[in-house]
Amino acid sequence: MNDTLFTNVRILDGSSALPWSGSVLVSGNRIRQVGRGPAPLAPAGASVIDGAGATLMPGLCEAHTHFSWNDAATLSAIQRMPLEEHVLWCAKVARRYLEAGWTSCVGAACAKPRLDVVIRNAINCGQIKGPRYLAASQEITVPGGLGDETLPHLPFPEFSFGVNVNGADEMRKVVRMFLKYGVDSIKLNLSGDNFTPDSPAETSWMTDAEVAAAMEEVRLRGKRGTAHARSAASVKQALRHGIDVIYHASFTDEETLDMLEAAKARVFVAPGVAILYAMLNEAEAYGISRAKATAMGYQVEWDAALESLSKMHKRGVRVLPGGDYGFAFTPHCQNARDLEFFVKYLGFTPMEAIESATVHGGQIMMRGHELGLVKEGYLADLLLVDGDPLANLSILREPKRILAVMKDGAFAKAPEIASARSLGRAA
Amino acid sequence: MANVMFSNVRIFDGSGDQPFQGEVLVSGNRIARVAKSGYGARNVPLVGATVVDGAGAFLMPGMVEAHTHFSWNDQPGLDAIQRMPPEEHILWCAQVAERYLDMGWTSCVGAAAAKPRLDVVIRNAINDGTIVGPRYLAASQEITVPGGLGDTTQPHLPQPEFAFGAVVSGCEEMRRCVRMFAKYGVDSLKINLSGESITGMPSEMSQFTQDEIATCVQEAKAWGKRVAAHARSTWSIKQCVKQGIEVIYHASFTDEEALDLLEAHKKEHFIAPGLAWLINTCHHASEWGITPAVARGMGYFRELEAAIESMQALRRRGVRILPGGDYGFAWTPHGTNAKDLETFVRLVGMSPMEALLSATAWGGPMMRMGADQLGVIREGALADILLVDGDPLADITVLQDKARILAVMKDGEFHRAPPVRASRATRWAA
């Protein structure tokens, strides 16, 4: 691998330090030197990228990713995609995330048992292009809960979006199966969701015995538990059982907030606010008018979530971007929109929003000591951005403004040559 | 889509004529102009076209692989192919499809897939742009009989998922099987009519009743599908002609009657012998335990000799013999397929011109396209084009070397663009 020297870049290092002009030398897959001021480092054989003042920042981390959601409007439409097509879909989406600047993604659940594992392995062995990836299980749910898509006359498990379990023993068996398949995390649907009216967001579904059985197996194998937890009771249940990654956390009370704050050194919250916003404001084309969304409970949840998440942020709980992109109303690769939502609705500064996607991203990837900062010795996951994300976060979801994406020292998207030639010569 | 002008190239147009110096203009996905250069020639107008100065390179139609198995995974046996889970298998196929295009095969004829939908899904994904690959005709799994080639179930593991092929017995099971693959959307049905020595059932043995074969052909034709057969034995080759099976794979063992039949019906059949499998199993598989002595014991030396004799005879009689076949095993890895052209010249008696035509002009009809649409460089044809460093007519082996294939264009777009002569170390952003 050649060395790469970025000169003349504005470095936004992910640590909350203000950006500065400088240069960055990448050697192999690591950042070797970060220099201040205009003087370039000695390039000695390195490819030199003159950034012309563009922003160089850490690659972004998506904390709540579903590669296998296929931009459809219903769970059933995701489930009906055949296995072979589904794998190719995931491969294509993985590549798009990387090229959009997401150099790391935390899998939050997949739609068929092995999709996430296979995609992670294919990325790691170089067969396909994609971000660093932690592979999730399917959603584990209980009969009637979010993700049980079987119908009374079609009770076959293959029809179900999630895996249905009943009781601690079945839970243990299913968790073991996913651990055998090689997942990095086990996803439990502890609460309902307003998307499925028979199991709305404020309902909670699993017994403590079931959750305890799952987490016992998870700990035995050194893996991680994650939870779909919209209700206050489900958030508390997750915290009680040592689940570190909490998705949604819309509804909280004082006790919940205190518990979250007490656990803030280990807990990550990835709320996926975009889907709440989209259901209320942008889903009309898919038959969900604002009135219908309100009737489904989305207005109540939106209000509650903004309050809960703002309070969490104030208390220093890490709230991370990402979540539930992959539906028709939240298509993949618009994920950086979350950072704008964080600023607009949750009281983040733009710098805090950047940190949530970079330094906190390294931490949720379980590599905080080497990922998520532009810092000497860190892994070379870097973005070159045309413009200043601190002044305008929306540029992070414009493909043209993402000039280059580097993952692990190699360009996933190479900067364009300014003077590209139209004349190709052979021989 | 920008227009592309190839200037200063030596054009092999697939007509059988000697190559000539000239220019080729591609407009959209078609070849718009082919012009000879020379005294008094009028140059093609250049406005709005990207010009590729070929510097004398050899321009030819993209090649057609007539007997492709994307889902064979470069392993030493059928079992190792079958044990790959479907998720990994589909990614493998996608990767291999791109490799074929890289190596200049702009069209491939699927000859059987290892799981029911692999070929269909890959074809569709290529066509809708999800993945990169050649034009592709999708095949079914191999249809076989209990105990036949492709039945890899074991007595204590009788589940059909263990079988490499689709195992049927009787006309009604055959009919159901063909209908299932037709429903899945295959372009062709693959039926195993003979054995294959490495599997324990010798190549000279045949399988299926005439009624079962007739049912397969009848049902396939009702759905507008093509039938292709694994046919090494003499009986199975004759069955292909008698029952109207268009594509004959292998055709190793012939007798006078078989040769006469094939000659009489030569417009109706394509032969893709897959000689690399026989050659490499005899001579290049020791690393995997198939020493020449083992291969001889299995009967592969005898079959190789017979197959070469058959191909020589068929070539003399004007039967179309096409390259490709059974690449995708450990000792016939994907991407080395152009070795077949060298084999045609060295062993079958083809001239380099014939070998090149077998991979191009004869490929158009093999892809079920008009002979003026695919496999030729002529005005109005689809723009599947290779730019080659060297002269395959002087040295057919240059087509085996990826570095010598300077550019690959499929459907008017570069899959591999010609290298820019001087590239720069400094890239500028913004």
Boltz contact constraints between the chains, C-beta under 6 A:
constraints:
  - contact:
      token1: [A, 47]
      token2: [B, 425]
      max_distance: 6.0
  - contact:
      token1: [A, 48]
      token2: [B, 426]
      max_distance: 6.0
  - contact:
      token1: [A, 49]
      token2: [B, 427]
      max_distance: 6.0
  - contact:
      token1: [A, 50]
      token2: [B, 428]
      max_distance: 6.0
  - contact:
      token1: [A, 51]
      token2: [B, 429]
      max_distance: 6.0
  - contact:
      token1: [A, 52]
      token2: [B, 430]
      max_distance: 6.0
  - contact:
      token1: [A, 54]
      token2: [B, 429]
      max_distance: 6.0
  - contact:
      token1: [A, 54]
      token2: [B, 430]
      max_distance: 6.0
  - contact:
      token1: [A, 83]
      token2: [B, 86]
      max_distance: 6.0
  - contact:
      token1: [A, 84]
      token2: [B, 90]
      max_distance: 6.0
  - contact:
      token1: [A, 84]
      token2: [B, 117]
      max_distance: 6.0
  - contact:
      token1: [A, 84]
      token2: [B, 121]
      max_distance: 6.0
  - contact:
      token1: [A, 85]
      token2: [B, 121]
      max_distance: 6.0
  - contact:
      token1: [A, 87]
      token2: [B, 87]
      max_distance: 6.0
  - contact:
      token1: [A, 87]
      token2: [B, 90]
      max_distance: 6.0
  - contact:
      token1: [A, 88]
      token2: [B, 125]
      max_distance: 6.0
  - contact:
      token1: [A, 88]
      token2: [B, 130]
      max_distance: 6.0
  - contact:
      token1: [A, 92]
      token2: [B, 130]
      max_distance: 6.0
  - contact:
      token1: [A, 114]
      token2: [B, 87]
      max_distance: 6.0
  - contact:
      token1: [A, 118]
      token2: [B, 87]
      max_distance: 6.0
  - contact:
      token1: [A, 118]
      token2: [B, 88]
      max_distance: 6.0
  - contact:
      token1: [A, 122]
      token2: [B, 91]
      max_distance: 6.0
  - contact:
      token1: [A, 127]
      token2: [B, 91]
      max_distance: 6.0
  - contact:
      token1: [A, 127]
      token2: [B, 95]
      max_distance: 6.0
  - contact:
      token1: [A, 384]
      token2: [B, 429]
      max_distance: 6.0
  - contact:
      token1: [A, 386]
      token2: [B, 430]
      max_distance: 6.0
  - contact:
      token1: [A, 403]
      token2: [B, 429]
      max_distance: 6.0
  - contact:
      token1: [A, 415]
      token2: [B, 427]
      max_distance: 6.0
  - contact:
      token1: [A, 415]
      token2: [B, 429]
      max_distance: 6.0
  - contact:
      token1: [A, 417]
      token2: [B, 427]
      max_distance: 6.0
  - contact:
      token1: [A, 418]
      token2: [B, 428]
      max_distance: 6.0
  - contact:
      token1: [A, 422]
      token2: [B, 50]
      max_distance: 6.0
  - contact:
      token1: [A, 424]
      token2: [B, 52]
      max_distance: 6.0
  - contact:
      token1: [A, 424]
      token2: [B, 417]
      max_distance: 6.0
  - contact:
      token1: [A, 424]
      token2: [B, 418]
      max_distance: 6.0
  - contact:
      token1: [A, 424]
      token2: [B, 420]
      max_distance: 6.0
  - contact:
      token1: [A, 425]
      token2: [B, 53]
      max_distance: 6.0
  - contact:
      token1: [A, 425]
      token2: [B, 421]
      max_distance: 6.0
  - contact:
      token1: [A, 426]
      token2: [B, 54]
      max_distance: 6.0
  - contact:
      token1: [A, 426]
      token2: [B, 55]
      max_distance: 6.0
  - contact:
      token1: [A, 426]
      token2: [B, 57]
      max_distance: 6.0
  - contact:
      token1: [A, 426]
      token2: [B, 387]
      max_distance: 6.0
  - contact:
      token1: [A, 426]
      token2: [B, 406]
      max_distance: 6.0
  - contact:
      token1: [A, 426]
      token2: [B, 418]
      max_distance: 6.0
  - contact:
      token1: [A, 427]
      token2: [B, 55]
      max_distance: 6.0
  - contact:
      token1: [A, 427]
      token2: [B, 57]
      max_distance: 6.0
  - contact:
      token1: [A, 427]
      token2: [B, 389]
      max_distance: 6.0
